[in-house]
């Protein structure tokens, strides 16, 4: 559907890129690009509440956190406590008016600068392309 591999490695920063499907309270990996040291695959399922994407769904918009460990809210999040994912940027993806899932990138390293509006705009543009393809299916 969408090849996010070309944007996976920028400035020697190793990201995990995921397009997820959300069904009820289940988070399903549809597509992913990640370093070989990360063992996630399409089809893997998690409880939505154990992912940062639960915050993206709750916000119904972009969520961008450069250093989760310094966040008063997310430093206590289950995924941070279990996996120490320090940075996250994600947006919801819709099929028509229905939430399909999220497009998100995360890393075990804090992001080296503040996320900019341009970062969020690019992610939303990618999500828009995916949404067009979902509707065309």
KOLVO-827025 format. One record per atom (N, C-alpha, C): z, y, x; residue in three letters; atom name. Coordinates in Angstrom, 1 decimal. Last residue first. Example, Ala and Ser with C-alpha at 12.3 -4.5 7.8 and 13.67 -1.06 7.14 Angstrom:
KOLVO-827025
> z:y:x:res:atom
> 7.1:-2.2:12.8:SER:N
> 7.1:-1.1:13.7:SER:CA
> 7.9:0.0:12.9:SER:C
> 7.8:-5.7:13.2:ALA:N
> 7.8:-4.5:12.3:ALA:CA
> 7.8:-3.3:13.2:ALA:C
END
This chain:
KOLVO-827025
> z:y:x:res:atom
> -2.1:0.9:-10.2:UNK:N
> -1.9:-0.5:-10.3:UNK:CA
> -2.1:-0.9:-11.7:UNK:C
> -1.9:3.7:-10.4:UNK:N
> -3.2:3.1:-10.4:UNK:CA
> -3.2:1.6:-10.5:UNK:C
> 0.8:4.1:-10.1:UNK:N
> 0.3:4.3:-11.4:UNK:CA
> -1.1:3.7:-11.5:UNK:C
> 1.1:3.5:-7.3:UNK:N
> 1.8:2.7:-8.3:UNK:CA
> 1.2:2.9:-9.7:UNK:C
> -0.5:5.6:-6.2:UNK:N
> -0.9:4.2:-6.1:UNK:CA
> -0.2:3.3:-7.1:UNK:C
> 1.0:7.8:-6.8:UNK:N
> -0.3:7.7:-7.4:UNK:CA
> -0.8:6.2:-7.3:UNK:C
> 3.4:7.1:-5.4:UNK:N
> 3.4:7.2:-6.8:UNK:CA
> 2.0:7.1:-7.5:UNK:C
> 2.4:7.4:-2.8:UNK:N
> 2.8:6.1:-3.3:UNK:CA
> 2.8:6.1:-4.8:UNK:C
> 2.0:10.2:-2.7:UNK:N
> 0.9:9.2:-2.5:UNK:CA
> 1.2:7.9:-3.1:UNK:C
> 4.7:11.0:-3.1:UNK:N
> 3.6:11.3:-4.1:UNK:CA
> 2.4:10.4:-4.0:UNK:C
> 5.8:10.2:-0.7:UNK:N
> 6.2:9.6:-2.0:UNK:CA
> 5.2:9.8:-3.1:UNK:C
> 4.5:11.9:1.0:UNK:N
> 4.3:10.5:1.2:UNK:CA
> 4.7:9.8:-0.1:UNK:C
> 5.6:14.3:0.0:UNK:N
> 4.2:14.1:0.0:UNK:CA
> 3.8:12.6:0.1:UNK:C
> 8.3:13.9:0.7:UNK:N
> 7.9:14.0:-0.7:UNK:CA
> 6.4:13.8:-0.9:UNK:C
> 8.1:14.0:3.5:UNK:N
> 8.5:12.8:2.8:UNK:CA
> 8.2:12.8:1.3:UNK:C
> 7.2:16.7:3.8:UNK:N
> 6.4:15.5:4.2:UNK:CA
> 6.8:14.2:3.6:UNK:C
> 9.5:18.0:2.7:UNK:N
> 8.2:18.2:2.1:UNK:CA
> 7.2:17.0:2.5:UNK:C
> 11.4:17.3:4.6:UNK:N
> 11.6:16.9:3.2:UNK:CA
> 10.2:17.0:2.5:UNK:C
> 10.3:18.6:6.9:UNK:N
> 10.6:17.2:6.9:UNK:CA
> 10.7:16.6:5.5:UNK:C
> 10.3:21.3:6.0:UNK:N
> 9.0:20.6:6.3:UNK:CA
> 9.2:19.1:6.3:UNK:C
> 13.0:21.9:5.8:UNK:N
> 12.2:21.8:4.6:UNK:CA
> 10.9:21.1:4.8:UNK:C
> 14.6:19.8:8.3:UNK:N
> 14.0:21.1:7.9:UNK:CA
> 13.3:20.8:6.5:UNK:C
> 17.6:18.5:9.6:UNK:N
> 16.3:18.3:8.8:UNK:CA
> 15.9:19.6:8.3:UNK:C
> 18.8:19.7:12.7:UNK:N
> 18.9:19.7:11.3:UNK:CA
> 17.5:19.3:10.6:UNK:C
> 18.4:17.2:15.4:UNK:N
> 18.4:18.6:14.8:UNK:CA
> 18.6:18.5:13.3:UNK:C
> 18.5:14.5:16.0:UNK:N
> 18.8:15.5:17.0:UNK:CA
> 18.8:17.0:16.6:UNK:C
> 20.5:12.3:14.0:UNK:N
> 19.2:13.0:14.2:UNK:CA
> 19.5:14.2:15.1:UNK:C
> 22.4:9.7:15.4:UNK:N
> 22.3:10.9:14.7:UNK:CA
> 21.0:11.6:15.0:UNK:C
> 21.2:6.3:15.2:UNK:N
> 21.5:7.5:16.0:UNK:CA
> 21.5:8.7:15.1:UNK:C
> 20.4:4.4:13.5:UNK:N
> 21.8:4.2:14.0:UNK:CA
> 22.2:5.4:14.9:UNK:C
> 18.5:5.7:10.8:UNK:N
> 18.7:5.3:12.2:UNK:CA
> 20.2:5.2:12.5:UNK:C
> 16.1:5.8:8.2:UNK:N
> 17.4:5.9:8.7:UNK:CA
> 17.4:5.4:10.1:UNK:C
> 14.1:6.8:5.4:UNK:N
> 14.2:6.5:6.9:UNK:CA
> 15.6:6.7:7.3:UNK:C
> 12.6:6.0:2.3:UNK:N
> 13.6:6.5:3.2:UNK:CA
> 13.5:6.0:4.6:UNK:C
> 11.8:6.1:-1.0:UNK:N
> 11.2:6.1:0.3:UNK:CA
> 12.2:6.7:1.3:UNK:C
> 12.9:4.1:-3.8:UNK:N
> 13.1:5.2:-2.8:UNK:CA
> 12.1:5.0:-1.6:UNK:C
> 11.9:3.4:-7.1:UNK:N
> 12.8:3.1:-5.9:UNK:CA
> 12.9:4.3:-5.1:UNK:C
> 11.0:4.1:-9.7:UNK:N
> 10.6:2.8:-9.0:UNK:CA
> 11.5:2.4:-7.9:UNK:C
> 12.0:5.6:-12.6:UNK:N
> 12.3:5.4:-11.2:UNK:CA
> 11.8:4.1:-10.7:UNK:C
> 9.4:6.7:-14.8:UNK:N
> 10.4:5.7:-14.5:UNK:CA
> 10.7:5.6:-13.0:UNK:C
> 7.2:8.2:-15.4:UNK:N
> 8.5:8.8:-15.6:UNK:CA
> 9.7:7.9:-15.3:UNK:C
> 5.1:6.9:-13.0:UNK:N
> 5.2:7.7:-14.3:UNK:CA
> 6.5:8.4:-14.3:UNK:C
> 7.3:5.8:-10.9:UNK:N
> 6.0:5.3:-11.5:UNK:CA
> 6.0:5.9:-12.9:UNK:C
> 8.8:7.5:-8.1:UNK:N
> 8.6:7.3:-9.6:UNK:CA
> 7.3:6.6:-9.9:UNK:C
> 11.2:7.6:-5.7:UNK:N
> 9.8:7.4:-6.0:UNK:CA
> 9.7:6.9:-7.4:UNK:C
> 13.5:9.9:-4.1:UNK:N
> 13.1:8.9:-5.1:UNK:CA
> 11.6:8.8:-5.2:UNK:C
> 13.9:10.0:-0.5:UNK:N
> 13.5:10.7:-1.7:UNK:CA
> 13.2:9.6:-2.8:UNK:C
> 15.9:10.5:2.5:UNK:N
> 15.2:9.7:1.5:UNK:CA
> 14.9:10.5:0.3:UNK:C
> 17.2:10.1:5.6:UNK:N
> 16.5:11.0:4.8:UNK:CA
> 15.7:10.1:3.8:UNK:C
> 19.9:9.7:7.9:UNK:N
> 19.2:9.2:6.7:UNK:CA
> 18.5:10.3:6.0:UNK:C
> 21.9:8.5:10.6:UNK:N
> 21.0:9.5:10.0:UNK:CA
> 20.2:8.9:8.9:UNK:C
> 23.6:6.4:11.2:UNK:N
> 24.1:7.8:11.4:UNK:CA
> 23.2:8.8:10.7:UNK:C
> 24.9:3.4:10.3:UNK:N
> 23.6:4.2:10.2:UNK:CA
> 24.0:5.7:10.2:UNK:C
> 26.9:1.5:10.5:UNK:N
> 27.0:2.7:11.3:UNK:CA
> 25.6:3.4:11.4:UNK:C
> 27.3:-0.7:8.9:UNK:N
> 26.2:-0.7:9.8:UNK:CA
> 26.1:0.5:10.7:UNK:C
> 29.8:-0.4:7.5:UNK:N
> 29.3:-1.8:7.9:UNK:CA
> 28.2:-1.7:9.0:UNK:C
> 30.2:2.3:7.0:UNK:N
> 31.3:1.5:7.6:UNK:CA
> 30.8:0.1:8.1:UNK:C
> 27.7:2.9:5.9:UNK:N
> 28.1:3.5:7.1:UNK:CA
> 29.2:2.7:7.8:UNK:C
> 27.7:1.4:3.6:UNK:N
> 26.7:1.2:4.6:UNK:CA
> 27.1:1.8:5.9:UNK:C
> 30.0:2.6:2.1:UNK:N
> 30.0:1.2:2.6:UNK:CA
> 28.9:0.9:3.7:UNK:C
> 31.1:5.8:3.2:UNK:N
> 30.1:5.0:2.4:UNK:CA
> 30.1:3.6:3.0:UNK:C
> 32.6:7.6:4.5:UNK:N
> 33.3:6.5:3.9:UNK:CA
> 32.4:5.6:3.1:UNK:C
> 30.8:9.5:5.3:UNK:N
> 31.4:8.7:6.4:UNK:CA
> 32.2:7.6:5.8:UNK:C
> 29.9:10.9:3.0:UNK:N
> 29.3:9.6:3.4:UNK:CA
> 29.9:8.9:4.5:UNK:C
> 31.7:13.2:2.8:UNK:N
> 31.4:12.3:1.7:UNK:CA
> 30.9:10.9:2.2:UNK:C
> 31.8:14.5:5.2:UNK:N
> 33.1:14.2:4.6:UNK:CA
> 32.9:13.2:3.4:UNK:C
> 29.9:13.6:8.0:UNK:N
> 29.9:14.0:6.6:UNK:CA
> 31.2:13.6:5.9:UNK:C
> 29.8:12.6:10.5:UNK:N
> 30.4:13.9:10.3:UNK:CA
> 30.4:14.4:8.9:UNK:C
> 28.4:10.3:10.2:UNK:N
> 29.8:10.2:10.6:UNK:CA
> 30.5:11.5:10.5:UNK:C
> 25.8:11.2:9.6:UNK:N
> 26.6:10.7:8.5:UNK:CA
> 28.1:10.6:8.9:UNK:C
> 23.9:13.5:10.5:UNK:N
> 25.0:12.8:11.2:UNK:CA
> 26.0:12.4:10.2:UNK:C
> 21.9:14.4:8.8:UNK:N
> 21.6:14.3:10.2:UNK:CA
> 22.6:13.4:10.9:UNK:C
> 20.6:13.7:5.7:UNK:N
> 21.9:13.8:6.5:UNK:CA
> 21.6:13.5:7.9:UNK:C
> 19.1:14.4:2.8:UNK:N
> 18.9:14.4:4.2:UNK:CA
> 20.2:14.6:4.9:UNK:C
> 17.6:13.5:-0.2:UNK:N
> 18.9:13.5:0.5:UNK:CA
> 18.6:13.4:2.0:UNK:C
> 15.7:14.7:-3.0:UNK:N
> 15.9:14.4:-1.6:UNK:CA
> 17.3:14.5:-1.1:UNK:C
> 16.8:13.5:-6.2:UNK:N
> 16.0:14.3:-5.4:UNK:CA
> 16.3:13.9:-3.9:UNK:C
> 18.9:12.4:-7.7:UNK:N
> 17.6:12.6:-8.3:UNK:CA
> 16.7:13.5:-7.5:UNK:C
> 21.4:11.8:-6.8:UNK:N
> 21.0:13.2:-6.7:UNK:CA
> 19.6:13.5:-7.4:UNK:C
> 21.4:9.1:-7.3:UNK:N
> 22.3:9.9:-8.0:UNK:CA
> 21.9:11.4:-8.0:UNK:C
> 19.4:8.3:-5.5:UNK:N
> 19.2:8.1:-7.0:UNK:CA
> 20.1:9.0:-7.8:UNK:C
> 20.7:9.0:-3.2:UNK:N
> 19.4:9.6:-3.5:UNK:CA
> 19.1:9.5:-5.0:UNK:C
> 22.9:7.3:-3.3:UNK:N
> 23.1:8.7:-3.3:UNK:CA
> 21.8:9.5:-3.6:UNK:C
> 21.6:4.9:-3.0:UNK:N
> 22.4:5.1:-4.3:UNK:CA
> 22.6:6.6:-4.4:UNK:C
> 20.6:4.9:-0.5:UNK:N
> 19.7:5.3:-1.5:UNK:CA
> 20.4:5.4:-2.9:UNK:C
> 22.5:3.9:1.1:UNK:N
> 22.5:5.4:1.0:UNK:CA
> 21.6:5.8:-0.1:UNK:C
> 24.0:1.0:-0.4:UNK:N
> 22.9:1.7:0.3:UNK:CA
> 23.0:3.2:0.2:UNK:C
> 25.6:-0.3:-2.1:UNK:N
> 25.9:-0.5:-0.7:UNK:CA
> 24.8:0.1:0.2:UNK:C
> 24.7:0.1:-4.7:UNK:N
> 25.8:0.9:-4.2:UNK:CA
> 26.2:0.7:-2.8:UNK:C
> 22.7:-1.9:-4.9:UNK:N
> 22.3:-0.5:-4.7:UNK:CA
> 23.5:0.3:-4.2:UNK:C
> 23.0:-4.9:-3.1:UNK:N
> 23.6:-4.1:-4.2:UNK:CA
> 23.3:-2.6:-3.9:UNK:C
> 19.8:-6.1:-1.9:UNK:N
> 21.2:-5.6:-1.7:UNK:CA
> 21.7:-5.0:-2.9:UNK:C
> 17.3:-8.3:-0.7:UNK:N
> 18.0:-7.6:-1.8:UNK:CA
> 19.4:-7.2:-1.4:UNK:C
> 14.1:-8.7:0.8:UNK:N
> 15.6:-8.7:0.9:UNK:CA
> 16.2:-7.8:-0.2:UNK:C
> 11.4:-8.1:0.4:UNK:N
> 12.0:-9.1:-0.4:UNK:CA
> 13.5:-9.2:-0.3:UNK:C
> 10.7:-7.5:3.8:UNK:N
> 10.3:-7.3:2.4:UNK:CA
> 10.9:-8.5:1.6:UNK:C
> 13.6:-7.5:5.9:UNK:N
> 12.3:-7.9:5.6:UNK:CA
> 12.0:-7.6:4.1:UNK:C
> 15.7:-6.9:8.8:UNK:N
> 15.4:-6.8:7.3:UNK:CA
> 13.9:-7.0:7.1:UNK:C
> 17.1:-6.8:11.4:UNK:N
> 16.7:-8.0:10.7:UNK:CA
> 16.6:-7.7:9.2:UNK:C
> 16.4:-5.0:14.3:UNK:N
> 16.9:-4.9:12.9:UNK:CA
> 16.3:-6.0:12.1:UNK:C
> 15.1:-5.3:16.6:UNK:N
> 16.5:-5.6:16.6:UNK:CA
> 17.2:-5.5:15.2:UNK:C
> 12.6:-4.3:16.3:UNK:N
> 12.7:-5.8:16.3:UNK:CA
> 14.2:-6.2:16.2:UNK:C
> 12.7:-1.5:14.1:UNK:N
> 12.7:-2.1:15.4:UNK:CA
> 13.0:-3.6:15.3:UNK:C
> 10.6:-1.4:11.1:UNK:N
> 11.9:-1.3:11.8:UNK:CA
> 11.8:-1.9:13.2:UNK:C
> 9.4:-0.9:7.9:UNK:N
> 9.0:-0.9:9.3:UNK:CA
> 10.3:-0.6:10.1:UNK:C
> 8.8:-2.4:4.8:UNK:N
> 9.7:-1.9:5.8:UNK:CA
> 9.0:-1.9:7.2:UNK:C
> 8.6:-2.7:1.2:UNK:N
> 7.9:-2.6:2.5:UNK:CA
> 8.9:-2.0:3.5:UNK:C
> 10.6:-3.4:-0.6:UNK:N
> 9.2:-3.7:-0.9:UNK:CA
> 8.4:-3.8:0.4:UNK:C
> 13.8:-4.5:-0.9:UNK:N
> 12.9:-3.9:0.1:UNK:CA
> 11.5:-4.4:-0.2:UNK:C
> 15.8:-3.6:-3.6:UNK:N
> 14.9:-4.6:-3.1:UNK:CA
> 13.9:-3.9:-2.1:UNK:C
> 18.8:-3.3:-5.1:UNK:N
> 17.9:-2.6:-4.2:UNK:CA
> 17.1:-3.6:-3.5:UNK:C
> 20.2:-3.3:-8.3:UNK:N
> 19.7:-4.1:-7.2:UNK:CA
> 18.6:-3.3:-6.4:UNK:C
> 21.0:-2.5:-10.7:UNK:N
> 21.8:-2.1:-9.6:UNK:CA
> 21.4:-2.9:-8.3:UNK:C
> 17.8:-2.2:-12.0:UNK:N
> 19.2:-2.1:-12.4:UNK:CA
> 20.1:-1.6:-11.2:UNK:C
> 15.9:-2.2:-9.3:UNK:N
> 16.0:-2.8:-10.6:UNK:CA
> 17.4:-2.9:-11.0:UNK:C
> 14.0:-0.5:-7.1:UNK:N
> 15.3:-0.5:-7.6:UNK:CA
> 15.2:-1.1:-9.0:UNK:C
> 12.3:-0.9:-4.1:UNK:N
> 12.2:-1.1:-5.5:UNK:CA
> 13.7:-1.2:-6.0:UNK:C
> 11.6:1.1:-1.2:UNK:N
> 12.4:0.2:-2.0:UNK:CA
> 12.0:0.2:-3.4:UNK:C
> 10.3:1.4:1.9:UNK:N
> 10.0:1.6:0.5:UNK:CA
> 10.7:0.6:-0.3:UNK:C
> 11.7:2.4:5.0:UNK:N
> 11.7:1.5:3.8:UNK:CA
> 11.2:2.1:2.6:UNK:C
> 12.1:2.5:8.4:UNK:N
> 11.4:3.1:7.3:UNK:CA
> 11.3:2.0:6.2:UNK:C
> 14.3:3.2:10.9:UNK:N
> 14.0:2.1:9.9:UNK:CA
> 13.3:2.9:8.8:UNK:C
> 13.4:4.7:14.1:UNK:N
> 13.8:4.7:12.7:UNK:CA
> 13.6:3.3:12.0:UNK:C
> 14.1:5.9:17.1:UNK:N
> 13.8:4.6:16.5:UNK:CA
> 14.3:4.6:15.0:UNK:C
> 12.6:8.2:19.0:UNK:N
> 13.7:8.1:18.0:UNK:CA
> 13.3:6.9:17.1:UNK:C
> 10.7:9.3:20.7:UNK:N
> 11.5:8.2:21.1:UNK:CA
> 12.7:7.9:20.2:UNK:C
> 9.3:11.0:19.0:UNK:N
> 10.2:11.6:20.0:UNK:CA
> 11.1:10.5:20.5:UNK:C
> 9.0:8.6:16.5:UNK:N
> 8.7:10.0:16.9:UNK:CA
> 9.7:10.5:17.9:UNK:C
> 7.9:5.9:14.9:UNK:N
> 8.5:6.3:16.2:UNK:CA
> 8.1:7.7:16.6:UNK:C
> 6.8:5.8:12.3:UNK:N
> 8.1:5.2:12.6:UNK:CA
> 8.7:5.7:13.9:UNK:C
> 4.4:6.6:11.5:UNK:N
> 5.3:7.6:11.6:UNK:CA
> 6.7:7.1:12.0:UNK:C
> 2.8:4.3:11.4:UNK:N
> 2.4:5.3:12.3:UNK:CA
> 3.4:6.5:12.4:UNK:C
> 4.0:2.7:9.4:UNK:N
> 4.2:2.4:10.8:UNK:CA
> 3.8:3.5:11.8:UNK:C
> 3.4:3.0:6.8:UNK:N
> 4.4:4.0:7.4:UNK:CA
> 4.6:3.7:8.9:UNK:C
> 0.9:2.6:4.9:UNK:N
> 1.2:2.2:6.3:UNK:CA
> 2.1:3.3:6.8:UNK:C
> 1.0:1.4:1.7:UNK:N
> 1.1:2.6:2.5:UNK:CA
> 1.6:2.1:3.9:UNK:C
> 0.0:-1.2:0.8:UNK:N
> 0.0:0.0:0.0:UNK:CA
> 0.0:1.2:0.9:UNK:C
END
